[in-house]
């Protein structure tokens, strides 16, 4: 949600919930310093408002509006700082195979660091060559198939093939091509 330096990471493969442990904890000292500046400015405005209430009522009203605006900015900063603790949007499995590399790194706002998956609703799309094509067609008749993930031979899933597209010369998605790791 906010750019920052990564302090702590949860290992990939852990079960996560929205109210559970954060998957990533980061910090942003510039954002914290800006919040501290706003808090100090608000305190000064409150002191000036108290003085003005005794002498100039119109100035006190203006300071009251300034204090309210500063409070809104502080609340926005608090929301941004809170977004440096990344928690699961829903219950599932935290998947981020290379998250340990992020330790100490600066991540930009919106940068993808992993995903939370619900394994009961997992869909896998794959491309086969012409030698495996007939085997896929045979497996569509209800026989379970075993699925393993690249670089994680210890993870094995039982699945069913629900749909097979006819052969083509172009991939249905660039993500399935060799340059993208497919």
HUTA-V855977 format. One record per backbone hydrogen bond with DSSP energy under -0.5 kcal/mol. CO is the residue of the C=O (numbers start at 0). NH is the residue of the N-H. E is the energy in kcal/mol with one decimal. If there is no record, write none. Layout:
co: [CO:CO]
nh: [NH:NH]
e: [E:E]
This chain:
co: [3:4:5:7:10:13:15:16:16:22:23:24:24:26:27:28:29:30:31:32:33:34:35:36:37:38:39:40:41:42:43:44:45:46:47:48:49:50:50:51:55:56:57:58:59:60:61:62:63:64:65:66:67:68:69:70:71:72:73:74:75:76:77:78:80:81:83:83:84:85:85:91:92:92:93:93:94:95:97:98:99:101:104:104:106:107:114:114:116:116:117:118:128:128:129:131:132:133:134:135:136:137:138:144:146:148:151:151:153:154:156:158:159:172:173:176:176:177]
nh: [106:26:103:24:13:93:91:19:87:9:85:6:7:4:31:32:33:34:35:36:37:38:39:40:41:42:43:44:45:46:47:48:49:50:51:52:53:53:54:55:59:60:61:62:63:64:65:66:67:68:69:70:71:72:73:74:75:76:77:78:79:80:81:82:83:84:25:85:86:22:23:15:94:116:12:95:114:98:100:101:102:104:5:106:3:110:94:116:92:118:120:121:131:132:133:135:136:137:138:139:139:140:141:158:156:151:148:154:155:148:146:144:161:175:176:179:181:180]
e: [-2.9:-2.3:-1.8:-2.5:-0.9:-3.0:-2.1:-1.6:-0.7:-2.8:-2.8:-3.2:-2.0:-3.0:-2.1:-2.5:-2.1:-2.1:-2.4:-2.2:-2.2:-2.4:-2.2:-2.5:-2.4:-2.3:-2.3:-2.2:-2.3:-2.2:-2.6:-2.1:-2.1:-1.9:-2.4:-2.1:-0.7:-0.8:-0.8:-1.8:-1.7:-1.9:-1.8:-2.3:-1.9:-1.9:-1.9:-2.6:-2.0:-2.2:-2.5:-2.3:-1.9:-2.0:-2.4:-2.3:-2.1:-2.3:-2.6:-2.1:-2.3:-2.9:-2.4:-1.6:-1.3:-1.8:-2.2:-0.7:-0.7:-3.2:-1.2:-2.9:-0.5:-2.4:-4.0:-0.6:-2.3:-2.0:-1.2:-1.6:-1.0:-2.5:-2.5:-0.6:-2.0:-1.9:-3.5:-0.5:-2.8:-0.8:-1.9:-1.1:-0.6:-1.5:-0.5:-2.0:-2.0:-2.0:-2.1:-0.9:-0.5:-1.3:-0.8:-2.9:-2.7:-2.3:-0.8:-1.8:-0.6:-0.8:-3.0:-2.9:-0.6:-1.6:-1.7:-0.8:-2.5:-1.8]
